[in-house]
Amino acid sequence: SGNNYEGQAKAVDGDTLVLNNLYIRLNGIAAPELDEKGGTAAKSAMSQLLFDKNIRCSLSGQKSYQRHIGTCWIGKLDIAASMIADGKARDCPRYSLNRYRALETNNSKLLV
């Protein structure tokens, strides 16, 4: 169905994954780049989350740097929400409209 994709995914970094050869940037969160403090930890957390799971993504139709913007789940678990609650990413209010703000931890607030 049009903008919905399902399958196994791999972490690119803390806020981007690859599913069915599509690069998907999670909507509404920001994780550090790989060369920034916390960047490799964020990617590693994302990898563990995705490992051996069936991922479902719904794309918004927007793109950012060749990446599709979307929201992804493992079952009912919102992957972006999980990354923030885990202290590995921040809420990005410009895109999330504060959807994930309540999940931010002291750790996630330290990230740029």
Backbone hydrogen bonds in HBPLUS format (Angstrom, degrees):
<---DONOR---> <-ACCEPTOR-->    atom                        ^
c    i                          cat <-CA-CA->   ^        H-A-AA   ^      H-
h    n   atom  resd res      DA  || num        DHA   H-A  angle D-A-AA Bond
n    s   type  num  typ     dist DA aas  dist angle  dist       angle   num
A0004-ASN N   A0001-SER O   2.78 MM   3  5.63 170.9  1.79 160.4 163.2     1
A0059-LEU N   A0003-ASN O   2.81 MM  56  5.12 166.3  1.83 150.6 154.2     2
A0005-TYR N   A0057-CYS O   2.83 MM  52  5.18 161.2  1.86 151.0 157.4     3
A0057-CYS N   A0005-TYR O   2.77 MM  52  5.18 163.6  1.80 151.5 157.1     4
A0007-GLY N   A0055-ILE O   2.88 MM  48  5.27 143.8  2.01 145.2 154.9     5
A0055-ILE N   A0007-GLY O   2.69 MM  48  5.27 170.3  1.70 149.1 151.2     6
A0010-LYS N   A0018-VAL O   3.00 MM   8  5.25 151.8  2.08 140.1 148.4     7
A0018-VAL N   A0010-LYS O   2.80 MM   8  5.25 155.7  1.86 150.1 158.5     8
A0012-VAL N   A0016-THR O   2.89 MM   4  5.34 168.0  1.90 144.3 141.6     9
A0013-ASP N   A0016-THR O   3.32 MM   3  5.39 161.4  2.35 138.1 137.7    10
A0026-LEU N   A0015-ASP O   2.81 MM  11  5.45 161.3  1.85 153.4 159.7    11
A0017-LEU N   A0024-ILE O   2.89 MM   7  5.32 158.2  1.94 145.1 150.8    12
A0024-ILE N   A0017-LEU O   2.72 MM   7  5.32 176.1  1.72 169.8 170.8    13
A0019-LEU N   A0022-LEU O   2.92 MM   3  5.21 156.0  1.98 146.6 150.5    14
A0022-LEU N   A0019-LEU O   2.86 MM   3  5.21 159.4  1.90 115.8 122.7    15
A0068-HIS N   A0023-TYR O   2.79 MM  45  6.11 156.5  1.85 171.5 163.4    16
A0025-ARG N   A0068-HIS O   2.68 MM  43  5.91 157.4  1.73 157.4 165.5    17
A0070-GLY N   A0025-ARG O   3.04 MM  45  6.20 157.7  2.09 150.7 151.8    18
A0027-ASN N   A0070-GLY O   2.82 MM  43  5.29 152.9  1.89 145.0 147.3    19
A0092-CYS N   A0028-GLY O   2.83 MM  64  4.89 157.1  1.89 133.6 128.2    20
A0030-ALA N   A0090-ARG O   2.83 MM  60  5.13 151.6  1.91 142.9 150.0    21
A0090-ARG N   A0030-ALA O   2.74 MM  60  5.13 169.2  1.75 143.7 147.0    22
A0036-GLU N   A0033-GLU O   2.92 MM   3  5.22 162.4  1.95 115.5 120.4    23
A0039-GLY N   A0036-GLU O   2.91 MM   3  5.29 160.3  1.95 135.5 137.1    24
A0042-ALA N   A0038-GLY O   2.93 MM   4  6.03 148.2  2.03 143.0 151.7    25
A0043-LYS N   A0039-GLY O   3.05 MM   4  6.34 158.2  2.09 146.0 151.3    26
A0044-SER N   A0040-THR O   2.90 MM   4  6.05 160.7  1.94 147.0 152.8    27
A0045-ALA N   A0041-ALA O   2.91 MM   4  6.11 152.8  1.99 144.4 151.4    28
A0046-MET N   A0042-ALA O   2.97 MM   4  6.21 157.6  2.02 147.4 153.5    29
A0047-SER N   A0043-LYS O   2.83 MM   4  6.13 157.2  1.89 151.3 157.8    30
A0048-GLN N   A0044-SER O   3.01 MM   4  6.27 159.8  2.05 147.7 152.3    31
A0049-LEU N   A0045-ALA O   3.00 MM   4  6.20 154.2  2.07 145.4 152.8    32
A0050-LEU N   A0046-MET O   2.98 MM   4  6.21 156.4  2.03 152.5 158.1    33
A0051-PHE N   A0047-SER O   2.94 MM   4  5.91 134.9  2.14 144.9 156.6    34
A0053-LYS N   A0050-LEU O   3.07 MM   3  5.54 156.2  2.12 144.7 138.1    35
A0056-ARG N   A0073-TRP O   2.94 MM  17  5.24 164.1  1.96 152.3 156.9    36
A0073-TRP N   A0056-ARG O   2.72 MM  17  5.24 157.7  1.77 153.7 161.3    37
A0058-SER N   A0071-THR O   2.81 MM  13  5.39 162.2  1.84 157.9 162.6    38
A0071-THR N   A0058-SER O   2.96 MM  13  5.39 156.6  2.01 147.9 150.2    39
A0060-SER N   A0069-ILE O   2.81 MM   9  5.75 168.0  1.83 151.9 155.0    40
A0069-ILE N   A0062-GLN O   2.98 MM   7  5.54 163.3  2.01 147.7 144.2    41
A0064-SER N   A0067-ARG O   2.74 MM   3  5.10 155.4  1.80 146.2 155.0    42
A0067-ARG N   A0064-SER O   2.82 MM   3  5.10 155.1  1.88 114.8 121.9    43
A0079-ILE N   A0072-CYS O   2.91 MM   7  5.78 163.7  1.94 149.5 154.7    44
A0074-ILE N   A0077-LEU O   2.88 MM   3  5.11 150.0  1.97 140.2 149.4    45
A0077-LEU N   A0074-ILE O   2.94 MM   3  5.11 153.1  2.01 134.7 130.6    46
A0082-SER N   A0078-ASP O   2.97 MM   4  6.26 157.6  2.02 154.7 161.6    47
A0083-MET N   A0079-ILE O   2.96 MM   4  6.23 154.2  2.03 149.4 155.8    48
A0084-ILE N   A0080-ALA O   3.10 MM   4  6.40 153.7  2.17 150.6 157.0    49
A0085-ALA N   A0081-ALA O   2.90 MM   4  6.10 168.4  1.91 155.1 158.7    50
A0086-ASP N   A0082-SER O   2.93 MM   4  5.98 137.9  2.11 139.7 150.8    51
A0088-LYS N   A0083-MET O   2.94 MM   5  5.39 152.8  2.01 177.2 168.3    52
A0087-GLY N   A0084-ILE O   2.85 MM   3  5.10 159.2  1.89 109.9 115.9    53
A0095-TYR N   A0092-CYS O   2.89 MM   3  5.84 148.5  1.99 132.7 138.7    54
A0096-SER N   A0092-CYS O   2.88 MM   4  5.76 166.9  1.89 145.6 149.0    55
A0097-LEU N   A0093-PRO O   2.85 MM   4  4.70 143.0  1.98 124.6 128.8    56
A0099-ARG N   A0096-SER O   2.99 MM   3  5.10 152.0  2.07 102.6 111.5    57
A0101-ARG N   A0098-ASN O   3.21 MM   3  4.97 155.3  2.27  99.7 107.1    58
A0103-LEU N   A0100-TYR O   2.87 MM   3  5.48 151.6  1.95 120.0 129.1    59
A0104-GLU N   A0101-ARG O   3.16 MM   3  5.63 163.0  2.19 113.9 119.0    60
A0109-LYS N   A0105-THR O   2.99 MM   4  6.21 152.3  2.07 151.1 158.7    61
A0110-LEU N   A0107-ASN O   3.10 MM   3  5.33 144.2  2.23 102.1 112.4    62
A0111-LEU N   A0108-SER O   3.17 MM   3  5.42 149.5  2.26 103.3 112.1    63
